[in-house]
């Protein structure tokens, strides 16, 4: 009975953490910040159009103000996987989270270069397997209690 109570409390604690309204700001967007970043990208585009033959490497090596405050990288693994629609390593992200738990979420996050949609799918897989395990455990304990009280 103590194990059942502990399992239920653990499950409720996990649900409370995920349902916390303080976490709602994680997926909100600030339109002013987005517009400011696009304005900086537009300035960079205007500079490149005005100076033909300029490359990103040249601008970064010269510490040009057009790229100084932009975080531009050539790591496009996450973008390519998002555009192509292929899951990480050919396995759906939900299964990564469902089978491997938090390790699967970490693998998806690292392979997709922090793609939030794929990471969220892996998180839902982890949550689904945890809920399934808790339900299975509750049923298992109920069956054991029922069988121990039954007399033949």
C-alpha positions as CSV (number, residue, x, y, z in Angstrom):
1,X,0.0,0.0,0.0
2,X,2.9,2.3,0.8
3,X,4.3,1.7,-2.7
4,X,1.0,2.6,-4.3
5,X,0.7,5.8,-2.3
6,X,4.3,6.7,-3.2
7,X,3.7,6.0,-6.9
8,X,0.5,8.1,-6.9
9,X,2.2,11.0,-5.1
10,X,5.2,10.8,-7.5
11,X,2.8,10.9,-10.5
12,X,0.9,13.9,-9.1
13,X,4.2,15.7,-8.4
14,X,5.3,15.2,-12.0
15,X,1.9,16.4,-13.3
16,X,2.1,19.5,-11.0
17,X,5.5,20.4,-12.4
18,X,4.4,20.1,-16.0
19,X,1.1,21.9,-15.4
20,X,2.7,24.8,-13.5
21,X,1.5,28.2,-14.9
22,X,4.9,29.6,-14.2
23,X,6.2,27.5,-17.1
24,X,3.7,29.0,-19.6
25,X,6.2,31.7,-20.5
26,X,8.6,29.1,-22.0
27,X,6.6,29.0,-25.3
28,X,5.5,32.6,-25.5
29,X,7.0,34.9,-28.1
30,X,7.9,38.6,-28.0
31,X,7.0,40.1,-31.3
32,X,9.1,43.2,-30.8
33,X,12.2,41.1,-30.2
34,X,11.5,39.0,-33.3
35,X,10.9,42.2,-35.4
36,X,14.2,43.7,-34.1
37,X,16.1,40.6,-35.1
38,X,14.6,40.6,-38.6
39,X,15.5,44.3,-38.9
40,X,19.1,43.4,-38.2
41,X,18.9,40.6,-40.8
42,X,17.5,43.0,-43.3
43,X,20.4,45.4,-42.6
44,X,22.8,42.6,-43.2
45,X,21.0,41.7,-46.5
46,X,21.2,45.3,-47.6
47,X,24.9,45.4,-46.8
48,X,25.5,42.2,-48.8
49,X,23.5,43.5,-51.8
50,X,25.5,46.8,-51.8
51,X,28.9,45.0,-51.5
52,X,28.9,42.2,-54.1
53,X,31.0,39.2,-53.3
54,X,31.1,39.6,-49.6
55,X,30.9,36.4,-47.6
56,X,29.8,35.7,-44.0
57,X,33.3,34.6,-43.1
58,X,34.8,37.9,-44.3
59,X,32.2,39.9,-42.3
60,X,32.9,37.9,-39.2
61,X,36.7,38.1,-39.5
62,X,36.4,41.9,-40.0
63,X,34.1,42.2,-36.9
64,X,31.7,44.1,-39.1
65,X,28.9,45.7,-37.2
66,X,26.3,44.1,-39.5
67,X,27.1,40.7,-38.0
68,X,28.4,41.6,-34.6
69,X,25.2,41.2,-32.7
70,X,23.8,38.3,-34.8
71,X,24.2,34.7,-33.9
72,X,24.9,33.3,-37.3
73,X,26.2,29.7,-37.6
74,X,26.5,27.3,-40.4
75,X,25.2,24.4,-38.3
76,X,22.1,23.5,-40.2
77,X,21.4,19.9,-39.0
78,X,18.3,20.9,-37.1
79,X,17.0,23.1,-40.0
80,X,17.6,20.4,-42.5
81,X,15.8,17.7,-40.4
82,X,12.9,20.1,-39.8
83,X,12.6,21.0,-43.5
84,X,12.9,17.4,-44.7
85,X,10.4,16.2,-42.1
86,X,12.6,13.3,-41.2
87,X,12.8,12.3,-37.5
88,X,16.1,12.0,-35.8
89,X,18.1,9.0,-37.0
90,X,15.0,7.7,-38.7
91,X,13.1,6.9,-35.5
92,X,10.1,9.0,-34.5
93,X,10.8,11.4,-31.6
94,X,7.8,10.1,-29.7
95,X,9.4,6.6,-29.6
96,X,12.7,8.0,-28.5
97,X,11.0,9.5,-25.4
98,X,8.7,6.6,-24.9
99,X,11.3,3.9,-24.9
100,X,14.4,5.7,-23.5
101,X,12.7,8.3,-21.3
102,X,14.8,11.3,-20.5
103,X,17.8,9.9,-22.3
104,X,15.6,9.7,-25.5
105,X,14.6,13.4,-25.0
106,X,18.3,14.3,-24.7
107,X,19.2,12.3,-27.8
108,X,16.5,14.0,-29.8
109,X,17.5,17.5,-28.5
110,X,21.2,16.9,-29.4
111,X,20.6,15.3,-32.8
112,X,18.1,18.0,-34.0
113,X,20.2,20.9,-32.6
114,X,17.5,21.9,-30.1
115,X,14.5,21.6,-32.4
116,X,11.7,22.4,-29.9
117,X,8.9,20.6,-31.8
118,X,10.9,17.3,-32.0
119,X,12.0,17.6,-28.4
120,X,8.3,18.2,-27.4
121,X,7.3,15.0,-29.2
122,X,10.0,13.1,-27.3
123,X,8.7,14.7,-24.0
124,X,5.2,13.5,-24.8
125,X,6.5,10.0,-25.5
126,X,8.2,10.0,-22.1
127,X,5.1,11.3,-20.4
128,X,3.0,8.6,-22.1
129,X,5.3,5.8,-21.1
130,X,5.4,7.1,-17.5
131,X,1.6,7.3,-17.3
132,X,1.3,3.8,-18.9
133,X,3.7,2.5,-16.3
134,X,1.9,4.1,-13.4
135,X,-1.5,2.7,-14.6
136,X,0.1,-0.8,-15.1
137,X,1.6,-0.6,-11.6
138,X,-1.7,0.4,-10.0
139,X,-3.6,-2.4,-11.8
140,X,-0.8,-4.9,-10.8
141,X,-1.0,-3.8,-7.1
142,X,-4.9,-4.0,-7.1
143,X,-4.7,-7.5,-8.6
144,X,-2.2,-8.6,-5.9
145,X,-4.3,-7.1,-3.2
146,X,-7.5,-8.7,-4.6
147,X,-5.8,-12.1,-5.0
148,X,-4.4,-12.0,-1.4
149,X,-7.8,-11.3,0.1
150,X,-9.6,-14.1,-1.9
151,X,-9.8,-17.3,0.0
152,X,-10.2,-20.7,-1.8
